[in-house]
Amino acid sequence: MTTNRRAEPRRRVLCVIDRAYRGAVEVQFFHPLYGLLDLHGQFEQVDLALRGATVTMAVEEHTYVPSLQLGSTTLDTLPDYRGSVRDLVAEGFEVFVDGAALTALGFTPEDLVPGTTCLDPAELAARWPAYDHVWFI
């Protein structure tokens, strides 16, 4: 008999990203935040924690244009990390931002993309047991 039930229940996953920049040209077609959208439907819940320099991905920026001039060529397919954070929030992800890293880089919680949550590093770590998996991306 065929059944649609999964052998294992869907899981809650927390994805942690510590390294913010891997090269705009190199990741122009796929970057970690974009990949998370694909995982969303495969698990009960997928959330994101930004730590270290990655907190800048959630800092609101109104003047950023995802393009780069290389000689006479304009490369306009660069990733828009803030836009991706907005997309994740819109899709139901909880996006946590490490408050200590945010402060160390000169930003405040008021600078964040709406819908993100600024947490103390200890409070962020205290949430890990609520997840079935914690992945470092």
MDTraj code that builds the backbone (N, CA, C; nanometers):
import mdtraj as md
import numpy as np

residues = "MET THR THR ASN ARG ARG ALA GLU PRO ARG ARG ARG VAL LEU CYS VAL ILE ASP ARG ALA TYR ARG GLY ALA VAL GLU VAL GLN PHE PHE HIS PRO LEU TYR GLY LEU LEU ASP LEU HIS GLY GLN PHE GLU GLN VAL ASP LEU ALA LEU ARG GLY ALA THR VAL THR MET ALA VAL GLU GLU HIS THR TYR VAL PRO SER LEU GLN LEU GLY SER THR THR LEU ASP THR LEU PRO ASP TYR ARG GLY SER VAL ARG ASP LEU VAL ALA GLU GLY PHE GLU VAL PHE VAL ASP GLY ALA ALA LEU THR ALA LEU GLY PHE THR PRO GLU ASP LEU VAL PRO GLY THR THR CYS LEU ASP PRO ALA GLU LEU ALA ALA ARG TRP PRO ALA TYR ASP HIS VAL TRP PHE ILE".split()
xyz = np.array([
    [0.0845, -0.1177, 0.0000],
    [0.0000, 0.0000, 0.0000],
    [0.0885, 0.1232, 0.0000],
    [0.0550, 0.2199, -0.0811],
    [0.1302, 0.3436, -0.0891],
    [0.0697, 0.4459, 0.0060],
    [0.1560, 0.5167, 0.0742],
    [0.1094, 0.6194, 0.1668],
    [0.1913, 0.7457, 0.1474],
    [0.1354, 0.8578, 0.1800],
    [0.2061, 0.9852, 0.1690],
    [0.2706, 1.0261, 0.3013],
    [0.2549, 0.9476, 0.4020],
    [0.3131, 0.9816, 0.5317],
    [0.4640, 0.9674, 0.5278],
    [0.5279, 1.0576, 0.5977],
    [0.6733, 1.0507, 0.6104],
    [0.7074, 0.9531, 0.7213],
    [0.8178, 0.8819, 0.7053],
    [0.8627, 0.7897, 0.8089],
    [0.9092, 0.8662, 0.9322],
    [0.9498, 0.9882, 0.9115],
    [1.0025, 1.0710, 1.0193],
    [0.9286, 1.2045, 1.0158],
    [0.8939, 1.2595, 1.1311],
    [0.8225, 1.3877, 1.1290],
    [0.9114, 1.4990, 1.0743],
    [0.8476, 1.5986, 1.0183],
    [0.9231, 1.7146, 0.9699],
    [0.9937, 1.7797, 1.0873],
    [1.1068, 1.8348, 1.0659],
    [1.1917, 1.8870, 1.1733],
    [1.2011, 2.0384, 1.1724],
    [1.2404, 2.0907, 1.2900],
    [1.2719, 2.2332, 1.3050],
    [1.4224, 2.2496, 1.2929],
    [1.4643, 2.3438, 1.2067],
    [1.6058, 2.3639, 1.1779],
    [1.6419, 2.5103, 1.2005],
    [1.7548, 2.5318, 1.2686],
    [1.8116, 2.6656, 1.2816],
    [1.9401, 2.6680, 1.2001],
    [1.9487, 2.7596, 1.1058],
    [2.0688, 2.7757, 1.0239],
    [2.1460, 2.8964, 1.0764],
    [2.2738, 2.8782, 1.1014],
    [2.3590, 2.9834, 1.1559],
    [2.4613, 3.0209, 1.0494],
    [2.4706, 3.1496, 1.0202],
    [2.5703, 3.1978, 0.9247],
    [2.6596, 3.2982, 0.9961],
    [2.7906, 3.2718, 0.9925],
    [2.8895, 3.3580, 1.0577],
    [2.9703, 3.4408, 0.9585],
    [2.9899, 3.3920, 0.8389],
    [3.0748, 3.4595, 0.7400],
    [2.9854, 3.5316, 0.6406],
    [3.0006, 3.6620, 0.6352],
    [2.9071, 3.7439, 0.5589],
    [2.9365, 3.7543, 0.4116],
    [3.0601, 3.7496, 0.3722],
    [3.0906, 3.7865, 0.2351],
    [3.1802, 3.6828, 0.1714],
    [3.1314, 3.6200, 0.0680],
    [3.2099, 3.5177, -0.0008],
    [3.2429, 3.5597, -0.1431],
    [3.2221, 3.6854, -0.1746],
    [3.2509, 3.7348, -0.3087],
    [3.1239, 3.7537, -0.3881],
    [3.0895, 3.8774, -0.4171],
    [2.9642, 3.9078, -0.4846],
    [2.9567, 3.8449, -0.6234],
    [3.0660, 3.8460, -0.6949],
    [3.0637, 3.7901, -0.8297],
    [3.0515, 3.6386, -0.8230],
    [3.1222, 3.5769, -0.7297],
    [3.1215, 3.4319, -0.7186],
    [2.9845, 3.3762, -0.6788],
    [2.9092, 3.4489, -0.5994],
    [2.7805, 3.3975, -0.5510],
    [2.6618, 3.4675, -0.6167],
    [2.6828, 3.5261, -0.7322],
    [2.5741, 3.6040, -0.7912],
    [2.4527, 3.5201, -0.8294],
    [2.4698, 3.3909, -0.8507],
    [2.3570, 3.3084, -0.8912],
    [2.2992, 3.2260, -0.7770],
    [2.3751, 3.2073, -0.6724],
    [2.3269, 3.1305, -0.5571],
    [2.4048, 3.1727, -0.4332],
    [2.3345, 3.2103, -0.3304],
    [2.3986, 3.2425, -0.2039],
    [2.3187, 3.1768, -0.0923],
    [2.3739, 3.1680, 0.0275],
    [2.3091, 3.0891, 0.1339],
    [2.1670, 3.1328, 0.1670],
    [2.1388, 3.2617, 0.1653],
    [2.0030, 3.3050, 0.1994],
    [1.9032, 3.2597, 0.0940],
    [1.9434, 3.2629, -0.0300],
    [1.8582, 3.2157, -0.1391],
    [1.8303, 3.0664, -0.1220],
    [1.9324, 2.9906, -0.0848],
    [1.9172, 2.8467, -0.0661],
    [1.8218, 2.8111, 0.0459],
    [1.8137, 2.8957, 0.1472],
    [1.7231, 2.8680, 0.2588],
    [1.5774, 2.8657, 0.2145],
    [1.5437, 2.9472, 0.1183],
    [1.4054, 2.9471, 0.0687],
    [1.3672, 2.8103, 0.0128],
    [1.4627, 2.7414, -0.0481],
    [1.4362, 2.6069, -0.0997],
    [1.4129, 2.5056, 0.0118],
    [1.4803, 2.5231, 0.1241],
    [1.4663, 2.4295, 0.2361],
    [1.3350, 2.4463, 0.3112],
    [1.2776, 2.5638, 0.3002],
    [1.1618, 2.5988, 0.3822],
    [1.0481, 2.4975, 0.3743],
    [1.0162, 2.4503, 0.2563],
    [0.9055, 2.3571, 0.2407],
    [0.9374, 2.2145, 0.2822],
    [1.0639, 2.1849, 0.3059],
    [1.1041, 2.0492, 0.3403],
    [1.1043, 2.0218, 0.4896],
    [1.0901, 2.1258, 0.5694],
    [1.0952, 2.1111, 0.7140],
    [0.9775, 2.1829, 0.7779],
    [0.9482, 2.1468, 0.9001],
    [0.8407, 2.2119, 0.9737],
    [0.8687, 2.3612, 0.9877],
    [0.9911, 2.3942, 1.0226],
    [1.0314, 2.5335, 1.0400],
    [1.1801, 2.5451, 1.0129],
    [1.2191, 2.6446, 0.9377],
    [1.3600, 2.6761, 0.9160],
    [1.3784, 2.8213, 0.9559],
    [1.4690, 2.8458, 1.0488],
    [1.4978, 2.9813, 1.0938],
    [1.6444, 3.0123, 1.0705],
    [1.6791, 3.1378, 1.0846],
    [1.8131, 3.1841, 1.0526],
    [1.8691, 3.2673, 1.1661],
    [1.9949, 3.2421, 1.2006],
    [2.0670, 3.3249, 1.2975],
    [2.1874, 3.3852, 1.2268],
    [2.1969, 3.5163, 1.2290],
    [2.3102, 3.5874, 1.1700],
    [2.4025, 3.6315, 1.2819],
    [2.5285, 3.5916, 1.2712],
    [2.6270, 3.6267, 1.3730],
    [2.7492, 3.6870, 1.3056],
    [2.8325, 3.7498, 1.3871],
    [2.9543, 3.8087, 1.3320],
    [2.9201, 3.9119, 1.2256],
    [3.0027, 3.9168, 1.1218],
    [2.9833, 4.0160, 1.0155],
    [2.8559, 3.9940, 0.9352],
    [2.7947, 3.8763, 0.9450],
    [2.6714, 3.8527, 0.8678],
    [2.5549, 3.9362, 0.9165],
    [2.5639, 3.9939, 1.0346],
    [2.4536, 4.0781, 1.0816],
    [2.4266, 4.1925, 0.9847],
    [2.5284, 4.2316, 0.9063],
    [2.5078, 4.3401, 0.8104],
    [2.4087, 4.3021, 0.7007],
    [2.3858, 4.1719, 0.6817],
    [2.2861, 4.1285, 0.5832],
    [2.1456, 4.1721, 0.6232],
    [2.1249, 4.1978, 0.7508],
    [1.9926, 4.2361, 0.7994],
    [1.9835, 4.3850, 0.8334],
    [2.0892, 4.4613, 0.8053],
    [2.0859, 4.6053, 0.8302],
    [2.0214, 4.6728, 0.7099],
    [1.9174, 4.7503, 0.7370],
    [1.8424, 4.8178, 0.6307],
    [1.9334, 4.9132, 0.5542],
    [1.9262, 4.9064, 0.4245],
    [2.0082, 4.9909, 0.3375],
    [1.9224, 5.0308, 0.2192],
    [1.8974, 5.1584, 0.2073],
    [1.8070, 5.2046, 0.1015],
    [1.8800, 5.2471, -0.0255],
    [2.0121, 5.2647, -0.0192],
    [2.0844, 5.3148, -0.1354],
    [2.1623, 5.2066, -0.2085],
    [2.1624, 5.0844, -0.1571],
    [2.2385, 4.9766, -0.2191],
    [2.1789, 4.9383, -0.3540],
    [2.2639, 4.9261, -0.4517],
    [2.2239, 4.8796, -0.5837],
    [2.3096, 4.7571, -0.6140],
    [2.2476, 4.6419, -0.6378],
    [2.3257, 4.5199, -0.6606],
    [2.3883, 4.5138, -0.7999],
    [2.4836, 4.6038, -0.8228],
    [2.5549, 4.6025, -0.9507],
    [2.6990, 4.6466, -0.9286],
    [2.7821, 4.6155, -1.0270],
    [2.9246, 4.6421, -1.0182],
    [2.9763, 4.6737, -1.1573],
    [3.0565, 4.7770, -1.1680],
    [3.1153, 4.8147, -1.2963],
    [3.2516, 4.7478, -1.3082],
    [3.2687, 4.6626, -1.4089],
    [3.3953, 4.5959, -1.4380],
    [3.4404, 4.6414, -1.5761],
    [3.5275, 4.7414, -1.5801],
    [3.5678, 4.7979, -1.7079],
    [3.4485, 4.8601, -1.7765],
    [3.4176, 4.8156, -1.8957],
    [3.3032, 4.8697, -1.9689],
    [3.1762, 4.7867, -1.9481],
    [3.1855, 4.6848, -1.8627],
    [3.0718, 4.5957, -1.8391],
    [3.0086, 4.6235, -1.7037],
    [2.8777, 4.6308, -1.7006],
    [2.8050, 4.6433, -1.5741],
    [2.7466, 4.5069, -1.5391],
    [2.7867, 4.4561, -1.4258],
    [2.7355, 4.3283, -1.3753],
    [2.6216, 4.3618, -1.2793],
    [2.4992, 4.3309, -1.3194],
    [2.3836, 4.3711, -1.2393],
    [2.3042, 4.2525, -1.1845],
    [2.3722, 4.1414, -1.1640],
    [2.3057, 4.0221, -1.1098],
    [2.3628, 3.9845, -0.9738],
    [2.4165, 4.0817, -0.9021],
    [2.4752, 4.0544, -0.7716],
    [2.3662, 4.0289, -0.6682],
    [2.3989, 3.9553, -0.5616],
    [2.2980, 3.9266, -0.4603],
    [2.2568, 4.0509, -0.3822],
    [2.1315, 4.0540, -0.3459],
    [2.0771, 4.1596, -0.2603],
    [2.0414, 4.0935, -0.1278],
    [2.1373, 4.0900, -0.0362],
    [2.1176, 4.0177, 0.0897],
    [2.0031, 4.0757, 0.1719],
    [1.9898, 4.2053, 0.1771],
    [1.8803, 4.2655, 0.2545],
    [1.7457, 4.2275, 0.1944],
    [1.7397, 4.2257, 0.0617],
    [1.6173, 4.1808, -0.0040],
    [1.5869, 4.0359, 0.0280],
    [1.6928, 3.9542, 0.0362],
    [1.6733, 3.8133, 0.0709],
    [1.6264, 3.7985, 0.2146],
    [1.6780, 3.8807, 0.3058],
    [1.6306, 3.8771, 0.4450],
    [1.4831, 3.9151, 0.4488],
    [1.4437, 4.0173, 0.3726],
    [1.3021, 4.0552, 0.3663],
    [1.2172, 3.9399, 0.3137],
    [1.2678, 3.8696, 0.2114],
    [1.1950, 3.7547, 0.1555],
    [1.1796, 3.6437, 0.2589],
    [1.2857, 3.6165, 0.3349],
    [1.2787, 3.5126, 0.4379],
    [1.1745, 3.5471, 0.5434],
    [1.1745, 3.6715, 0.5890],
    [1.0754, 3.7148, 0.6884],
    [0.9348, 3.7000, 0.6312],
    [0.9168, 3.7399, 0.5060],
    [0.7849, 3.7303, 0.4416],
    [0.7378, 3.5856, 0.4290],
    [0.8318, 3.4913, 0.4175],
    [0.7973, 3.3492, 0.4047],
    [0.7799, 3.2802, 0.5393],
    [0.7942, 3.3532, 0.6494],
    [0.7688, 3.2946, 0.7809],
    [0.8920, 3.2510, 0.8581],
    [1.0103, 3.2780, 0.8056],
    [1.1323, 3.2480, 0.8800],
    [1.1442, 3.3446, 0.9971],
    [1.1961, 3.2956, 1.1082],
    [1.2413, 3.3869, 1.2124],
    [1.3870, 3.4146, 1.1811],
    [1.4235, 3.5412, 1.1755],
    [1.5612, 3.5804, 1.1491],
    [1.6137, 3.6485, 1.2741],
    [1.7112, 3.5842, 1.3374],
    [1.7716, 3.6353, 1.4597],
    [1.9047, 3.7010, 1.4264],
    [1.9317, 3.8135, 1.4899],
    [2.0553, 3.8874, 1.4685],
    [2.1280, 3.8988, 1.6018],
    [2.2552, 3.8663, 1.6016],
    [2.3395, 3.8735, 1.7211],
    [2.3598, 4.0201, 1.7591],
    [2.3032, 4.0597, 1.8722],
    [2.3079, 4.1988, 1.9161],
    [2.4479, 4.2495, 1.9448],
    [2.5338, 4.1651, 2.0001],
    [2.6708, 4.2080, 2.0307],
    [2.7480, 4.2377, 1.9017],
    [2.7322, 4.1540, 1.8016],
    [2.7991, 4.1777, 1.6738],
    [2.7441, 4.3031, 1.6064],
    [2.6141, 4.3222, 1.6165],
    [2.5509, 4.4400, 1.5583],
    [2.6094, 4.5669, 1.6193],
    [2.6188, 4.5695, 1.7517],
    [2.6745, 4.6845, 1.8225],
    [2.8221, 4.7042, 1.7888],
    [2.8975, 4.5951, 1.7827],
    [3.0406, 4.6040, 1.7527],
    [3.0659, 4.6645, 1.6148],
    [2.9720, 4.6464, 1.5226],
    [2.9864, 4.7011, 1.3885],
    [2.9254, 4.8404, 1.3749],
    [2.8770, 4.8957, 1.4869],
    [2.8272, 5.0331, 1.4871],
    [2.6812, 5.0499, 1.4516],
    [2.6029, 4.9428, 1.4597],
    [2.4608, 4.9507, 1.4278],
    [2.3768, 4.9289, 1.5531],
    [2.2493, 4.9605, 1.5440],
    [2.1551, 4.9407, 1.6538],
    [2.0402, 4.8538, 1.6040],
    [1.9601, 4.7990, 1.6938],
    [1.8435, 4.7204, 1.6502],
    [1.7474, 4.7990, 1.5610],
    [1.7451, 4.9297, 1.5753],
    [1.6581, 5.0127, 1.4916],
    [1.7043, 5.0146, 1.3454],
    [1.8293, 4.9759, 1.3202],
    [1.8831, 4.9737, 1.1845],
    [1.8449, 4.8472, 1.1076],
    [1.7819, 4.7524, 1.1731],
    [1.7548, 4.6226, 1.1117],
    [1.6332, 4.6236, 1.0187],
    [1.6359, 4.5318, 0.9247],
    [1.5221, 4.5082, 0.8366],
    [1.4019, 4.4724, 0.9250],
    [1.2852, 4.5313, 0.9007],
    [1.1676, 4.4981, 0.9809],
    [1.1383, 4.3483, 0.9807],
    [1.1013, 4.2972, 1.0972],
    [1.0677, 4.1557, 1.1106],
    [1.1807, 4.0709, 1.1636],
    [1.3014, 4.1267, 1.1724],
    [1.4140, 4.0532, 1.2293],
    [1.4167, 4.0769, 1.3796],
    [1.4816, 3.9861, 1.4536],
    [1.4857, 3.9942, 1.5989],
    [1.6302, 4.0018, 1.6454],
    [1.6619, 4.1075, 1.7181],
    [1.7957, 4.1253, 1.7734],
    [1.8007, 4.0576, 1.9102],
    [1.8994, 3.9691, 1.9291],
    [1.9120, 3.8956, 2.0545],
    [2.0539, 3.9031, 2.1078],
    [2.0658, 3.8997, 2.2385],
    [2.1945, 3.8842, 2.3038],
    [2.2500, 3.7470, 2.2645],
    [2.3822, 3.7330, 2.2479],
    [2.4381, 3.6027, 2.2070],
    [2.3976, 3.4865, 2.2985],
    [2.3894, 3.5109, 2.4281],
    [2.3497, 3.4034, 2.5202],
    [2.2042, 3.3636, 2.4982],
    [2.1193, 3.4617, 2.4720],
    [1.9774, 3.4311, 2.4466],
    [1.9619, 3.3556, 2.3156],
    [2.0421, 3.3916, 2.2183],
    [2.0397, 3.3202, 2.0903],
    [2.0792, 3.1741, 2.1103],
    [2.1862, 3.1503, 2.1829],
    [2.2314, 3.0127, 2.2092],
    [2.1294, 2.9363, 2.2937],
    [2.0607, 3.0041, 2.3823],
    [1.9610, 2.9383, 2.4670],
    [1.8416, 2.8871, 2.3854],
    [1.8212, 2.9385, 2.2673],
    [1.7106, 2.8936, 2.1806],
    [1.7430, 2.7664, 2.1031],
    [1.8687, 2.7295, 2.0948],
    [1.9088, 2.6142, 2.0148],
    [1.8366, 2.4856, 2.0516],
    [1.8141, 2.4548, 2.1787],
    [1.7459, 2.3285, 2.2117],
    [1.6034, 2.3173, 2.1566],
    [1.5437, 2.4271, 2.1159],
    [1.4094, 2.4233, 2.0581],
    [1.4105, 2.3667, 1.9160],
    [1.5290, 2.3468, 1.8604],
    [1.5429, 2.2978, 1.7233],
    [1.5929, 2.1540, 1.7231],
    [1.5494, 2.0795, 1.6236],
    [1.5971, 1.9425, 1.6069],
    [1.7377, 1.9397, 1.5485],
    [1.7701, 2.0412, 1.4698],
    [1.9013, 2.0510, 1.4067],
    [1.9482, 2.1955, 1.4109],
    [2.0771, 2.2166, 1.4323],
    [2.1407, 2.3462, 1.4185],
    [2.2506, 2.3289, 1.3145],
    [2.2361, 2.3986, 1.2041],
    [2.3311, 2.3849, 1.0940],
    [2.4137, 2.5129, 1.0836],
    [2.5435, 2.4987, 1.0651],
    [2.6320, 2.6123, 1.0412],
    [2.6612, 2.6155, 0.8918],
    [2.6149, 2.7215, 0.8287],
    [2.6259, 2.7329, 0.6831],
    [2.7432, 2.8228, 0.6484],
])
top = md.Topology()
chain = top.add_chain()
for i, resn in enumerate(residues, 1):
    res = top.add_residue(resn, chain, resSeq=i)
    for name in ("N", "CA", "C"):
        top.add_atom(name, md.element.get_by_symbol(name[0]), res)
traj = md.Trajectory(xyz[None], top)
